[in-house]
């Protein structure tokens, strides 16, 4: 079987705050996870696949990944990280993704959890390198790949926590994917303005304005990978690549509503308008992945 043909797809970032309580280590809302998986499975079967689109799901770490990263001192690099116990962070993230896959299995949708350290590596320039052939092969087998950020190896620091938003941006740059859009589902309906209303659209020239509004979208718990500011940078980088990105609430969408979001048939949340003239730019090359982050 060949896995060389480019795949048309939609990327979904499932924010960890959507189905976990980031204030409480390990706290998960199983009913939210179950409802999301049910709605996504139905949307894929009835709306995405008939449109010729595959889906890649990237999960946030939420109460599982961020607390573990802080507990084992992963952001401090290998010199300070608890290397004896840090495998437990990777184990917990894989278990979380396996739980998502079990919910998809109950809905009759084949899926597969990818271990982040086996998929991604950060080189000495701070760029993310992806071992993407297994990922592409899973898409050609009509599996739903379930990815996440988490514990990865870093050539300069030894180890680091990888932001799932930056993984989304890296996926957009893969030449074997044709990404129609990148959807970021969170606990809030987009980037909020000073009146706490969603900003409907942002262009590349709005970057400074958007950064000034980050204070209105503060993390509700522990976050070791940059929070909303990092998400903004990733969305602008994706848009510079010529791909639209959207941040919106994942609540109360339902299967049909979720399908419409993934097909671009919505005005909910905040849309980062694509800059088609710059589509040849690798999005991650425009995102800070400095080793002092």
N, C-alpha and C positions, 0 to 999 in steps of 0.2 A: 504494500500500500504506500502510495506517495503522499507526502504531507507538504508539498512545495507550492501548491496553488494559494494565492492570497485569499484571505477570508474576510468577508464583510461582517462587521460586528458592531455591537454597542457595548461600552464599558459601564459597569455600575460600581460605584463605591458606596458600600453600606456602612454608614458611620457607626462607630462603636457605641456612641451615646444614644443611638436609636434603639438598640436592643439590650443595652447594659446600663448599669448605674455606675458612672465613672467615679463617684464619690466613695463607693464601697468595693474593696478588692474582691474580684470574682463574682460580683452580683450580676446575674443575667435575668432578663425578662423572657422566659421561654415562650409565652403566648405571643409576644411581638415577633420573635424569631419564627415561630410556627406560621403565623399569619402572613408574614412577608414571603416565606418560602412557598406557601400555597399560592399566593397571588402571582409571584414571579413564574412559578411552574406553569400556571394557566396562561399567563401572558405570552410566555415563550411558545407554548403549543398552539395557541389560537391567533396570535398576532405577529410575533417576531419571525418564527420559522416560515409562515406563509409569505412573509415579505422578503425571505431569503437572507435573514440576519441571524447570526450567532450572538451569544452573550458571554462575556467574561465578568465574573463577580469578584470584586476585591473587598474583603471585609476589614473594617477597622478593628483595633485591639480593644477599645473600650476599657472596661474595668479589669480585663484579663491581661492584656499586653502592657498597658502603660504602668500599672502598679507593679507588675513583675519586672519591667525594665528598671524602675526606680529601686525596687528591693534588691536586685542583683547588680545594681550600679552599671548597667550596660552603657548609658550615655557617656560615662567617663573613659570608655575604651578598655582594652585588655589589661592595662596596667593596674586599674582599680576594680575591674569587674570581678565578681565572684564566679570564677570559671568552674569551680567544683559543683556549683548548684544551678548554673544558668541554663542548663539543659531543660530545667523545669519550665522556663519561659517558652521555649520552643515547643515543648510537649503540650503545654496548656493551649497555645495558639493552634496547634494541629488538632487537638481535641475539640476546640471551638468550631473549626472548619468541618470536622467530621460530624459534629452535631447538626450543622447546616445541611450536610449531605444526607444525613438520616432523614431530615424533614423532606428534602427533595425526593428521596427514595419512596417515602410514604405517599408522595404525589405522583409517582411513576415517572419521574424525570431523572435520567442518569447524570451523575455529577462526580467530580473527583477533587479531593483536597490536595493542594500543592504545598510542600514544606518550603518556607520562605528562604532559608539559608541554602537550600539546594537549587533554588531558582535564580536568586539574585546575589550579586557580589559588588562591592564598592571598590573601585580601583584607586590608585594613588593620586588621581586628579579629583576624586570625589564623584566621578561619574558612575552610574549604575550600569552594570553589565548583566544581561539576562541570558540564562540558558533556556532558550525559547523553543527548541525543537520538540521536547515533550509536550509543551503547552499547545503548540500547533497541531501535533498529532492527536491530542485529545479533542480538539475542535473538529478535526476531520472525522473523528469517530462519533460526532454529535453528542459529546459529553459537555456538561457545563463545568468549566474549570472554576474552582473556588480558591482564590489566592488571598494573601494578606500581607501587610507589613509585619514587622517583628524583628527578631534577632537575626542579624546577618554578619558575615565576616567583612572586614574593611582592611585594605592593604596598608593604610597609614596608621589607623587607630587599633587595629587588631579585630575589634568587634564594634558594633553600633546598632541602635534601633533604627529600622528603616520605616519611613513614613509611607503608609499605603497610598496617600495622594500622589506622592512622587513616583510610586510604582505605576499608577494610572498614567501619568505623563510619559513615562518610559514606554509603556505599551503602545501609546499613540504613535511613537516614533518607529515601531517595528515595521520593516518593509514587507513582512509577510501578512500584515493586517491592513485592512482598509476600515478605519474606525469612523463610523458615521457620526457618533456623538459620545460624549462622556458625561454621565449623570452622577451627581454626588447627592445621595440621600442623607439628610441630617435630621436633627431634632428641631430645626427652625427653618422657616420658609424663605431661604435665600439670605443674601447680605442685606442687613437692615440699615435704613437711613437714620438721620437724627431724630425722626419722629416714630421710629420703630416700625416703619413700613418697608416691605421688600423693595429693593432697587430692581426694576424690571429688566434692564439691559445695561451691559457695560461694554465699552470698546477698549482697545489697547491704550488709547490716550487717557482713559479714566483710571489708570492704575493708582496714581497718587491719591485720588479722591477715594477709591475703594479702600486703600490701606488706612486712610484716616478714619474709616467707619468700623474698623476691626474691633474697636472698644465696645461696640454694640453687639458683638457676637463672642463674648467671652466663654471659654470652656467651663463646663459645669463641674469639672473634677480634674483629676490628675492627667496631664498631657505632657509627654516628654519629646514630642516630635514636631513642635512648631505651631500646633493649633490652627486657628482660622487664618492666620497670616500665611502659613505654609500652603494652606488650601488655595488661597487667593493666587499666590504665585504660580501654583500648578495649573489653575484654570486659565490664567493669562497666557502661560506658556503653551498650553494645549490650543488656545485660540490662535496664537501666533503661527501654529502649525497648520492652520486652516481647518481645524475641527472645532465644532461648537461644544461648549461645556455649560452645564447648568447645575446650580445648587438649589435644592428645594427640600421641603419637609417630606419624609417618607411616611408620615401618618395619614391614615384615612384615604389612601389612594384607591384601594381595591384592585382587583386584577385588571379590569378594563382601563382604569385610570393609570395604573402603572404602565400598561402596554402603550397607552397614548404618550406618556412621558418618554418612553424609550424610542418611540417612533418620531419624536419631535413635534407631536400634535398637542402642545400645551403652552400656556403662557404663565404657568406657576413659577414661583421662585425667581432666581436671577440668572439670566442668560448672558454668557460671555460670547460675544459675536465673533465668528471665525474671520480671520484675515487670510483670504484665499491666496493673495499674492505672495505669501511667505510660506507656502505649504512645504517647501523643501527643507525647512529648518528643523533640526532635531530638537524637540521641545525641552528635553532634559538639559541640553547645553545652555539653556537660558534660565535655569533654576539653580539657586545657591544650594550646593551640597557640601559646604565647606566643612573641614574636619574639626572646626571649633564650634559647630552648630549645637 
